[in-house]
Amino acid sequence: MTFLNGIMLFGLIGVSIPIIIHILNRRRAKMVEWGAMHFLESSLASRNRRILIEEIILMAIRCSLLGLLAFALARPFLKAGKLLPGAGGDAQDLAIVIDASLSMTLETDGSSNFQRAIDEAHQLVRSCRSGDAISVVLAGPVAQSILPAPISDRDEVHESLEKLTPAGGSMRVLEALNTAMETLWAGTNPAKRIVLITDAQDVGWDLSASKRWEFLAEAVGAMPTKPIVIVRTLETPKKWRNLSAAGVNFSRAVVGADRPVKITATIANTGEGSIHPEAVELTINGKTIERRTIGAISEGASASVVFDHQFTSPGPQVVSVRIVCDDDLPNDNETSRVVNVLQTLQVLIVEGNSSTESFKSDADYIYLVTAMPDENTKADSTLISPTVVAAADISSAKRFLEYSVVVLADVPRLPAPAAKELSDFVGKGGGLLIAPGEKANKDFYNNWKASDGKRLAGCRFVNIRAGSRTSENDETFTRIAMGKINHPAMTLPDKSNLSDAHINRHWVLEADEKEKFVSVGALLDNGLPWLVQRKLARGVVLTLAASLDREFSDLPARHNCFVPLVHELVHYLAAPAQPEMNILPGRQFVYTIPDGILSGSAAEAEVADPAGRRTAVLLRKQDQRRKMNYSLTARPGVYRLILSDGDGAKSIPFVVLGDSDESKLNLLDDDDYKRAEEYIKDMTRVQNLGELTAAIAGGVPGSEIWRHIAVSILALLIAEIVTTRLIAQKRKMHLAEPITFGADRKTGRSKEVAA
Amino acid sequence: MGLGNGQPEYMSLLDGEALAKMQRLELIARGVVEGFVSGRHKSPYKGFSVEFAEHREYVPGDNIRDLDWRLFGRSDRYCIKQYIEETNLRASILLDASGSMKYTGNMAAKHNGQLLSKFQYAQFLASSLAHLMIHQQDAVGLATFDTSLRRYIPARSRASHLRVILAELAGTEPGEETSVAEIFHDLADRVRRRGLIVIISDLFDNVDEILNALHHFRYRRHEVLLLHVMAEEELTFPFERWSIFENLERAGHRIPLDPLSLRSEYLGRVRDFIRRLEIGCGQMNIDYVQMSTRQNFDIALAHYLAQRMSRAR
């Protein structure tokens, strides 16, 4: 037995009310001085036992009356099999969950599975009994409750079903079931059912995520009546052809207009048989830039197409890759990303000492390198815009937040406020590159703590050590171990010959590898760390084992590797501070509107989703900039933030990512169902509409028994009244004829009383 | 009980209005039905006349001894001399001063704004009766009792005796448990000369024993007037809330109970008690008068006397 309104069970305390009243009555008894004690005593002697019995009966009736009332209000619910006669036929709450994933748009026999799912939902609604209430959940990458609470108005249900469109991406089953249960919680009918209409694609079921399934099972168990989950699996074609644009990658996290970036598109064949696409097109902001023909892709294989593209203007730009091919699932033939092309990347270089002599300052080489265009760039401007400040004057660099990256070039130590500010800067997404040299004070670096109380550098500075190898001219050196590089910023073009560089001396760094936010990115060939990475909140700190000047190594002399190395390190460090323009479904899109885009003081903007629907968003002022949040990111595709001021509208694109696995039509097998059934016991699979309507019409899992209790309460009530009457009658039986005494005999009592 | 205005304490027992009513009753008794009350008593001793009343014409059949020869000598008319007849009724008032008589209740009649307890009520009855009797030249005695006989004042008819009785009445406070029957047996032995026994009590004792004792009085050829005083609460038992009943006769004796549950039983017993008294008294030819303290005692008394007169007629 379960209770649909368990809190009412506290009402059972009410059972004690008659007893408390009885005790209170006894307590408040007033004192009566009495003469005719003799009569009382003799009356009591003969009646006492009877009175006790009467009171106990009455008390029992009253207590059970209140108890039953509380019990009935708690809405007890009897499971099937223990049905009372006359029970059953209770109405149910039904949550219809429609798989809105990309694979549901797969067309077979002229219509898509999504359309079929909608049609079946309509049929299902028609076959419901009149008392049933229905809620609807559209299960895309984010589950949306279209009807958040079950309703009985059929027209409204049909109407909302009619408006549904496929969301794209994959269906998150756990989320969808959770949302369905939330809608069922809002319903009042005892029986609960969830109907999931899906193509049974295994993406999004996450059956290996046992913790999350257990959590769902717990939620199911917490329902007053466990909902039955009915999974209706729609037919999928046995044979199908499909190419999908599985991904687009950029060679750099920070893309500037100064140099070309490699755009790698991945094309996967997820259907059957090899397919030869007509072409692969690269489109930027809707303009086709390049069209490339590729060879046939065999079944299950994938191909990468690399485009080299140099952006010409800064700002967020939509990069799309489209496969020109006629396959069964055309919706996954195009995928887009938004790249925020930067105009400049502000870098602050703090030097340990400055010298008027050329290339004697610690920062000279690095300044030169950052300010210098890459050799193979055609642009005459550079992305990186360096500013140099001496460590002693660091307070003059007002706000670190104006820079993307700060480089400490052999800085001995920093004043405490600056050190603190720098650590906050990293926490907010800034990048910090530490290149210690001769002057670096190891005590300062070892005691420089971040806000989490751990060393900011992520490593301990031990001492400076000379290389162990000896060259022809008696120079001792060591090399960077090329085989031990696992940091993305250290993967340089092959021609850079980083391995040839002589590191004559270097700091022995002892990485705090126990901390999970610390990792060693590259080693020297003596096994000591060359690059230590430490993550702090949003930002990254990279510590090199040597300074970036001629003091410790001949790196600055090697153009081929020094320039790309510094550029990659800076780009890597700058990446976290860049706004995330490609977000996962359901995540919030947070964007700070850059200076100069919006001249007016508009407080509101609009976001257009892939379907073109517009939603107003607020622009909040923060640090003199305007910021916006947008969370209706349930549908994968290209969204646009539309900012309008006096000069007309400007749009900033962003992308909600789809799921490339959705293109693979892997279906759930029996084992998968078994695993799901381990978590959700009441799960049934149906193969057609007939079975589906039968499943929801079938026996109600139990019924409420409050009607029966109500009848018993009524009976008890009558019993109480009758008993009270009987007892009163018994006790006052002789009272009909009052004792005649004295003058009453003649005048009559009534007359006396009237007088 | 004193009124605090310089009068002797017992005078409070004879309040003006009551006395006025008594005297009015006396007037009725004397004037309208002359000597009737006393006649009703069937005084066992022949009275002797002292007070001349009037003359009337002789009619044949009159006792010749009653002819006024002097008048015959003066006027040559046969006239009969008539005298006020006096009887020597000896009445003893037996006043119950037991604890149960202390009961007052909320429905009792008021005297000077105060509710009368059964005892006060009985005191008033006794004093009124004593006054009435003394004024009729009857002899009145008084006995007060609770567990034992407290005080016994033999009957006298002198006017000053009234004061003795009233003083005694005023000085009596109700005390312990009742044992009516025992006392009655005792008194039946003590009061030798036949007369009227007026019992004022709530008679809270075993009814058989009471009737037995009353029979003793009758056996001694006493005439018995039984004034049964009860409070209205004792007759109706109107309590509704849980109450603790505390015994007035025995300190510390308490019974907590729900009055409603016991009411009918209690009333049944009281009714039975009264009925048996009624029947018993009827059989023994005892004048049994019920008096609820709810009625004004003077009205009750008048009621009784009127009834007595009407019966005698």
Chai-1 contact restraints between the chains, C-beta under 6 A:
chainA,res_idxA,chainB,res_idxB,connection_type,confidence,min_distance_angstrom,max_distance_angstrom,comment,restraint_id
A,N25,B,W242,contact,1.0,0.0,6.0,A-B,restraint_1
A,R26,B,W242,contact,1.0,0.0,6.0,A-B,restraint_2
A,A29,B,W242,contact,1.0,0.0,6.0,A-B,restraint_3
A,A29,B,S243,contact,1.0,0.0,6.0,A-B,restraint_4
A,A29,B,I244,contact,1.0,0.0,6.0,A-B,restraint_5
A,A29,B,P256,contact,1.0,0.0,6.0,A-B,restraint_6
A,K30,B,S243,contact,1.0,0.0,6.0,A-B,restraint_7
A,M31,B,I244,contact,1.0,0.0,6.0,A-B,restraint_8
A,M31,B,E246,contact,1.0,0.0,6.0,A-B,restraint_9
A,V32,B,S243,contact,1.0,0.0,6.0,A-B,restraint_10
A,V32,B,F245,contact,1.0,0.0,6.0,A-B,restraint_11
A,E33,B,E246,contact,1.0,0.0,6.0,A-B,restraint_12
A,E33,B,L248,contact,1.0,0.0,6.0,A-B,restraint_13
A,W34,B,F245,contact,1.0,0.0,6.0,A-B,restraint_14
A,G35,B,S100,contact,1.0,0.0,6.0,A-B,restraint_15
A,G35,B,Y103,contact,1.0,0.0,6.0,A-B,restraint_16
A,G35,B,L248,contact,1.0,0.0,6.0,A-B,restraint_17
A,A36,B,E234,contact,1.0,0.0,6.0,A-B,restraint_18
A,M37,B,N247,contact,1.0,0.0,6.0,A-B,restraint_19
A,H38,B,F204,contact,1.0,0.0,6.0,A-B,restraint_20
A,F39,B,Y266,contact,1.0,0.0,6.0,A-B,restraint_21
A,F39,B,R269,contact,1.0,0.0,6.0,A-B,restraint_22
A,F39,B,V270,contact,1.0,0.0,6.0,A-B,restraint_23
A,L40,B,F245,contact,1.0,0.0,6.0,A-B,restraint_24
A,S43,B,L262,contact,1.0,0.0,6.0,A-B,restraint_25
A,S43,B,E265,contact,1.0,0.0,6.0,A-B,restraint_26
A,S43,B,Y266,contact,1.0,0.0,6.0,A-B,restraint_27
A,S43,B,R269,contact,1.0,0.0,6.0,A-B,restraint_28
A,R47,B,L262,contact,1.0,0.0,6.0,A-B,restraint_29
A,R47,B,E265,contact,1.0,0.0,6.0,A-B,restraint_30
A,I51,B,S261,contact,1.0,0.0,6.0,A-B,restraint_31
A,R731,B,S261,contact,1.0,0.0,6.0,A-B,restraint_32
A,R731,B,R263,contact,1.0,0.0,6.0,A-B,restraint_33
A,R731,B,S264,contact,1.0,0.0,6.0,A-B,restraint_34
A,K732,B,S264,contact,1.0,0.0,6.0,A-B,restraint_35
A,M733,B,S264,contact,1.0,0.0,6.0,A-B,restraint_36
A,H734,B,S264,contact,1.0,0.0,6.0,A-B,restraint_37
A,H734,B,L267,contact,1.0,0.0,6.0,A-B,restraint_38
A,H734,B,G268,contact,1.0,0.0,6.0,A-B,restraint_39
A,I739,B,L235,contact,1.0,0.0,6.0,A-B,restraint_40
A,I739,B,R271,contact,1.0,0.0,6.0,A-B,restraint_41
A,F741,B,L235,contact,1.0,0.0,6.0,A-B,restraint_42
A,F741,B,Q290,contact,1.0,0.0,6.0,A-B,restraint_43
A,F741,B,S292,contact,1.0,0.0,6.0,A-B,restraint_44
A,G742,B,Q290,contact,1.0,0.0,6.0,A-B,restraint_45
A,G742,B,M291,contact,1.0,0.0,6.0,A-B,restraint_46
A,G742,B,S292,contact,1.0,0.0,6.0,A-B,restraint_47
A,A743,B,Q295,contact,1.0,0.0,6.0,A-B,restraint_48
A,A743,B,H303,contact,1.0,0.0,6.0,A-B,restraint_49
